Amino acid sequence: MPQHETGRKKHMEIAANGSRIQAVDYLKGFSIFTIVLMHLVQSLPAMPQMVQKVFSLGGTGVHVFFLCSGIGLYFSYLKKKTTFPVFINKRLLKVYIPYIIIVVISFLLPWMYDRNDRFAALLSHIFLFKMFVPQYEESFGIQLWFISTIIQMYLVFIPMCVMKEKLKNDKLFFGIFMAVSVLWWLFCYFMRITNVRIWSSFCLQNIWEFALGFVIAGQFHNGKVFRLKKSILPFVALTGIGLQAVMAVSSEALKIFNDIPALLGYTALALLLMNIPVIRSSGIRLSAISYELYLVHILIFETAMHFINPQGLVPEIIFGILALSAAVIAAYWYSRFLRIPLFRPGIPDRK
């Protein structure tokens, strides 16, 4: 992707380059890394509360990941249209099997789940009914709630593609799914279920971000170059993150409404940081193992904490650096393992 952003330019230009969109690759890698950092810092009790609050912003990266998923999937669909069975089969091979392998490994490690319904929890992942049972939604890893949501997105992906083609109106298409999400937020708020993960993380909560990805992907496919004013990005970042924080602090229930400022603020901040070469290159490189890193990081952190259990701030910082490095290394080798034809028959490796 041509990223025409020399030091004196006032605009950041983002466009597709063949089958790749570099900014999307960067955002995927960056967002997963901040999510991993958030989980790591939250697992270190000696870490100052202010530091934990700052790093909690990293969890907002999940909104960017929904957006990037919509962009990537629909961009690929426009390049080569597919059917529902073919699409689901590929998603199962790329997403479900790697996920279940990590769940089974976690099942075999006693410190990864401390309840007496261990086997039932395993079955809830294998047969995917965990997405309807609150006690299992985050079993074997607090990050695994995301798998339920993204699989729900996959089930509606092809119908959404057909709907977009029939409507032939991006504003109407996005407006419909934005309205669906708003109605879902209101339903959860008035039913007082905003803090129950199976409701607050149901696909309708974030379907608007997924649909927005479709619209952006269509623009990229048509050759559009997005020109973002660099001077506007700090304002959007501060405003979005500020509104998100105010809503979260004022009421736990209001968090369900903060997705819009969260997505805007976090994305603006990520794009600002993209101007720093080392951050940009690191994000792009991490995108190649972003899913594997998301899957393995809690397993690595919990296992390391079980055997080491550092005491005090300095030991925890050293532990954190080592645990994070181990998670990235494990993700890399797990991605290599998953390239074995047994797991990806007929599916080419990621570029």
N, C-alpha and C positions, 0 to 999 in steps of 0.2 A: 504494500500500500504506500503510495507516495505520501509522505508526511512532510509537506513543504513548510518547515517551521524553523528557518534560520533565526539566529539570535535577534535580528532587528525586525522581523516580521511581527505584525500586530495580530495576525490570525493563525490559528492552528487548522490546517486543512486535512480532512480525513476522507479517504476514499478507498474503494476496493482495489485490490491488485490481483487480478485473475481470480483464483478460488479462495484467496486469503484476504482478511481484513485485519491488518496489523493492530489497529487500536482495540479491536474486539479481543484479539489474542492477549494483548497486554492487560485489558480490564479483567479478563478471566483469571489470569495469573495473579494479578495484584489483589483482586477481591478474595480469592481463596487464601492467599498468604495472610491478609489482615484478619480473616476469620480464624485461621490457625493461631495467629499471635494472640487474639482475644482469648481463645480457649486456654492457651498456655499460661498467660498472665493470671487468668481467673483461678487457675489450679495452684497458684503460689500464694499461700496465706500470708507470708511476711511482706508481700508487695504492698506499698502504700495504697490506700483506698483511692486517692486521686489518680494514681497511675492506672489502677484497674478501671476507673471510670473513663479515662481517656482511651484506653485500649478497647473498651466495650464498643466504641464506634466501629471497630473492625467488623462486628457482626452485621453491620449494614451492608457489607459486601454481598450478602445473599441476594439482595434486590438487584444488584448489577448482574449477578450470575443468572437470574431469571431472564433479565433483559438480553444478555449475551446468548443465552440458550435459544431464545426466540429468533434473534438475528441469525445465528449460525445455522439452525435447523431450516429456517425458511429460505435462507440464501442458498443452501444446498438443494432444497426442494425445487427452487426456481431453475437451478442448473440442470437438475435431472429429477423429474417428477416420479413419484413412487406411489405404491398402494399401501393401504393400512397394514395388511399382513406382512409385507416386506419391511416396512418401516418398523413395526413392533418387533419383528425378529432381530433386526439389527440393533435396536435399542436394548433388547434383552441380552444380547451378546456383549454389548459395550458397557452396559450399566448394571444390569441385574446380576450377572455372573460374578464380576469383580466384587460387587457389594456382598453377595452371599458368601464368598470365600472369606472375606474379612469377618463377617458375622460368625461363621463356623469356627474360625480361629479364636475369636473372642469368647465364644461359647465354651471352648475347651480350657480357657484360662479362668480359674475360680475368682480372681480379683476383678474381673470385668462385669460381674453381675452377682449381687449378694442376696437375692430373694430365693425362695424355695420352689418357684415355678419356672426354673431355668429352661426346661425342655419346651414348655408351652411358649416361652418367650422366643426360643429359636424357631419354633413352628410359625409364630406370628410374622417373622421376617420372611421365611421361605415362602409362605402362602400369602404374604402381603396383607394379612388382616390386622397387622399392627397399626395401620393408619386409621383404624376405627376403634382402637382400644387404648385409652390414655396411658395405662400402666406399662404398655409395651412400646409406645411410640419412640422413646429415647433409650430403650434397653440396648445394652452392649455398645453404647456410645451416644452422647447427647447430640452429636451432629447428624445422626442417622434419620432424624425426622425429615430432613430435606429429601431423602430418597423417596419417601411416600409422596411428597408434593410433586416432584419432578416426574414420577411415573404417572401420576394423574394428568399432568400436562401432556405427556406423550400420548395418552389415550384420546385426548381431544385434539391433537395436533392436526391430523389429516382432515377431520371435519372442519377445523378452523381454516385450513388451506382452501378447501372447497368453498366455504362461506366467503372468504376474501375474494376469490375469483368471481363468484356470482355477484357480489355487491359492487365490485369495480369502483369502490369509493373508500379511500383510506380513512377519511375522517369519520365516516359512518361506521366502518369496521371497528376502529379504535374506540369510538364513542359507545358502541354497544357493550364492549368488554369493560370499559371504564365504568359504565353504569352498573354492570353486573358486580364488579368489585365493590363499588360504593354501597350497593344494596346489601352485599354480604357483610361489610363492615358494620352497617347499621343493625343488621340482624344479630350479629355476635354481641354488639354493644348492649342492645336492649334485652337480649336474652341472658346477659351477664356471663358469657362464656369466653370472653376475650383472653383469659389466662389458661384456657384449656387447649393444649397444643393441637389436638386433632381438629379443632374448629378454627383456631387462629392461623393454622398452617394448611388448611384445605386449599386446593388449587384456585378456588374462586377468590381467595384473598389476594393473590398475586397474578391473576390471569391478565390484568391490564398491562403489567410489565411484559409478559410474554407476548401479548398482542402488539404492544408498541414495538417489540423486536421485529415482528413481521413487517410493520410499516417501514421501519428503518432499513431492513434487508431489501425490501422492494425498491427503495430509493437507491441503495448501493448497486443493485442489479441493473438499474436503468442508467448507471454511470454518474449519479449525483455526487458532487464533492461537498461535504459539509465544512463550512468555514465558521469556526468558533472564535469570537473575540477573546483574546487572552486577558484583556482588562476586565471582562465581565465574569470570568471564572471565579476569582476570589470572592466577589459579592455573592454569587450563587452558592458557593461552598459555605460561606459563613451564614447566610440566610437559611439555607436548607438544614444544615447541621444544628443551627440555633433553634429553629422551630421544632425539629425532631427532639432535641433535648428538653425544651420547655414542655412539650406535650407529654413526654415520658415522665418528667419529674412531677408535673401537676397532677397526674392521675395515671395509675397503672392501666386502667381500662382504656384511656385515650391513646395508648400506644398502637392500637389497631388502626388508627387513622393517620399515623405518621409516615406511611409508606411513600407518599409523594415527595414531601420535603427530604426524606431520607435518601431516596434514589437520586434526586437532583443534587443535593449537597454532597453526597459521597462521590458521585460520578464527576462533578466539577473538581473536587479535591484530587481525585485520581488522575484526571486529565492534566491538572496543574503539575502534579508530580511527574507526569510523563515527560515533561520538558527536561527532567534531569536524566542524562543518558544512562547512568548506572541503574536507576530505578526502572526506566523503560526497558532496557535489555533484560534485567532480572525478571520483570513481569512477563515478558514474552517467552523467556526460557521456561519459567515455571508453568506457563499455560499448557505446555506439552505434558506435564504430569499433574495438572491441577486436580483432576478427579481422583487420582490415586492418592494424592496428598490429603485430600479431604477425607477419604475413606480411612487411611491408616493413622492419622495423627493422634487421635484420642487413644487408640490401641497402644501406640508407642509411648505417649505421655503417661498413661495410667500404669503401664508395665514398668517404666523407668521409676515412677514415683513409688510403686509398690516395693521395689528392691532397694532404692536409694534413700528416699524420704529426707531430703535436705532440711536443715534447721537454720533459720536466720536468713536475712536479706541477701548477703553476699553469696552464701552457698546456693541459694535459690536462683540467683542470676546466673551463676556458672552452670547450674543444673539446667536452667532454661535454654541457654545457648547450646549445650550438648544435646538436649532432648530435641530441640528444633532441628539441629543438624542431622540427628538420627532419623527424624521423621522425613526430611527431604531425601536423604539417602535411601530410606526404605521405600519411599514413593517411587523413586527412580527405578530401583530394581524390581518393584512390583509391576511397574509399567512395562519393563522388559519381559518379565515373566508372562504378562498377559498378551504379548505379541506372538506367543506360541500358537501355531495354526489350530491347535485343539480348542482354543478359546475364541479364535476369530476366523473361522473358516470363511474364505471368500471375501473377507473384509481387509482392504489394504491398510497398512500402518498409517498413523497420523503423520502428516508432513511437518 
